[in-house]
């Protein structure tokens, strides 16, 4: 079991960090991500809670979450399940309603986002009093690691479909992030990433205005933040392919991304 806060006092007693973890079929990854979150929050001395929003996973993810709650305590692990898969955006809305922190982390539960970066996010936010801090794979020592051949082929297919549908002449350019930078000029280097820290009030404001679903939701959040003149800080992160389970990025998501991107371009 990861150690509780012992060596460090709370650095800011008024600050609390709520981590939203939407899950679907993550029974193998959830114990690891929770253990790492407890470890790094405990070592850094920040007050926190982890909110697991499971969308009716058939693999027993919720049962695993219930066991983790018994291990780490109901004050640290909050379970707010839903009966079925309803989408990422609504999962965040559901989680925000139950969050007691004044700051909210959003991240993937599949270990693609390592909790070791959390102290850096917090320090960056405090450094500039940013409204949100986004993890970036495209600045500093950030990067993408561990993709197997299948994931690379999916990404190549994604990029090809995206560019051949919108800009045929750009088929050989970088992926979805490049195109969104060209179309939307968001003021952030990693528009499609999903490891972020928000002031709770800012996240609530953005969610109210967002209309996208699925993978486009993360992109719209940054675009809306720019429109509302919210300040954005960035922390380089390493994105690592999931340890267990299969990627949820498939053909339907690719088509939805293309449609969502064009809609967002036309309305912002």
N, C-alpha and C positions, 0 to 999 in steps of 0.2 A: 504494500500500500504506500502511496506517495505521502510524504510528510506534510503535516499541516504547517501553518505559518508559525515559525519558532524563532528564527534567527533575525528576522526583520520586523520592525513595527509597521503598522499601516502608515504609508507615506503621506496620505491625505485622507483624514478620517471622513471627510464629507464625500469622497468619491467612491463609487461602487461600479464594478464592471459586470454587466450581464452578457453572457455568451449565448447566442442563439444557435442551436444545432438542429437544423431540419434533417430528418433521417428517413430513408426508405431502403430497406434491406441492407442494413449496416451492422448486423449483429457481431461480425468478426472485427470490424474496425472500431466500434464504439468504445469497448473497454480500453483500448490503447489511447484513443484521442482524449478520453476523460482523464485517464491516469496522467497523461502529459500536461493537460490543462491544470490539474490539481498541483502537479509538481512545479510548474513554472510560475503559477500565481502564488503558490506557497513560498517559493524561494525569493520572489521579488517583494512579497509583503503587501500586495494589493488586495482589497476586499473584492469578492467576486461571487457569482452564482452561474451555474450552467443550466440552461433551459433546453431540454430535449423535446423537440416537436416531431413526433413520429406519425407518419401518414399511413397507418394501417399496414405496416410491413408484414408480409406473410411469413417471413423467415424468423420471426421471434425477436426482432430488435427491441420491442417494448419490454419483453420479459427480461432481457439483458439489462435494459435501463433501470428496471425496478430493482434488480440485484445491486447495481451500482449505487443506487440511491441508499440502499441499506448499508453499504460499505462506507460511503462518504458523508452521508447525512442528508436529510430533507432540506436543510438550510443551504446546502451547496448544489444539490442535484434536484431540479424541479422537472416534473414530468407533465407535459401538456399535450397529450396525444390527440389525434383526430382520426375519424373512422376510415377515411380513404385518402388517396393521393389527390391533393387539391392545388398543387402548384407552389413554387418557391415564394412568390410575392405574398400570397395569403398566409404562408407559414410564418413569414416575418411579421406580418400584421398580428397574427395570433400570438406570437412570442412576445412582441412589444407590449401587448395588453397585460402580460403577466410579469414583465421585467420590473424589478425594483431598483435597478442601477440607474445612475444618471449618464452613464456611458454604455454603449452596446457594441459588442463585437459580433460580426457575422463571419462565418467561415464554413468550409466543407467538413463533414464528419468522416471523410474517407482517408484522412491522413495526407491529403495533397497539400494541406496547409499545416506547417509545423508550429505548435504553440511556443516554441523557443523564441519566435519573433515578437510575441506579445509585449514583453517589456520594452522593446524598441518602438512599437506602435505607441505605447503610453508615453514614453519619453518624447517622441516626436510631437505628439499632440500637445503636451505641456510646453514644449519649446516654443511653439508658435501660436498656442491656443487655437489650433485648427478646429474647424467644424467637423471635419472628417479626415481620416488618414487611410490611405489606400495602399495595399501591398502592390508592388510592381515587379514584374518579371523582366522588364526592359530597361532598367536603370541600374547603375552601380554594379554590384556583384549578384544581382538577381538573375534568374534563369529557370529553365525547364529541364528536368532530369527524369530518367527512368522510364520514358515512354517505350513500350515494346512495339513490334512491327505492326500489330493490329491497330494500336492507338495512332501511330504515325499515318497509316493508311486512311483511317477515319478522318484525321485532320487534313490530309491532302485532298481527300474527297470533299471535305467541308470547304476548303479554300477554293478548289476548282469550281464547285457549284456556285459559291458566293460570287466569285469574280466573273465567271462566264455568264451569270445571270444579270449582273449589274454593269460591270465594266469588262467586256471581253478582252480589251487590250491590257488589262492588269492581271491576267491569269497567273503570270509568273512572279508576281510581287508577293509580299508577305501576306499573312493570313487575315483573319477577321479583324484583329486589332488595328492593322494598317488601314483597312478600308474605313473603319469607323473613325479613325483619326482624320482621314481625308474629308469625310462627309460631315462630321459633327464638330470637329475642333473642340474637344472637351476640356482642354487645359490639364489633362492628366495623361501619363504615358501608358497606363494599362487600363483601358476602358472595360475590358471583358473579364477582369479578375473579380474574385468574390471573397477576398480576405480583407476586411475593412473594420475600422473603428469609427463609430459615430457618436456625437453628442446625441443623447436620446431625443431631445426636442427637435433636432435637425432631422434625424431619421424619421420621426413621426411626420414632420412636414413634407419630406420627400415622398414617403409612402402614400400619403394622401393624394399626391399629384401624379403618381406613376400609373400608367394604364397598361403597360406591357406585362407579358407573362413569360415564364421559362427563362432561357438564357439572356434574352434581351432586357429583362428586368434590371440586372446589374448595370448594364450599359446606360439605361435610361436614368438610373439613380445619379450617375455622375453628370450626365447632361443637364438634368434638372438642377443639380447643385450649382453648376456653372451659371445657369439662368438666374438663380436666386442669389448669386454673389456669395455663396458659402465658400469659405477658404478650404483648400485641399492640400494636405501634406502627403508625402509618399515615403515608403520604406521599402528598400529592395528585399525581395524574398525569393526563396527557392521553391518552385512548384514541382512536386514529386508525384509521379503517377501513383494511383491508389495501390495499397498493399494487398487488400482482399476485395473480391467482388468485381463486377463488370462496370465499365463506364456507361453512364446513362445518355451519352451523346450518340444519337443515331440519325437516320435519315429524316424523320419527322422533325427533330430538333433543328436540323440544318435548314430545312425549308422554312420553319417558323422563324429562325434567326434572320433569314433573308427578308422575309415579309416584315418582320418587326423593325429591322434596320431601315427599310425604305419608308415605313410609316413614321418612324421617329425623325428621319431626315426631313420629311414633308411637313411635320408639325412643330418643329423646333427652330 
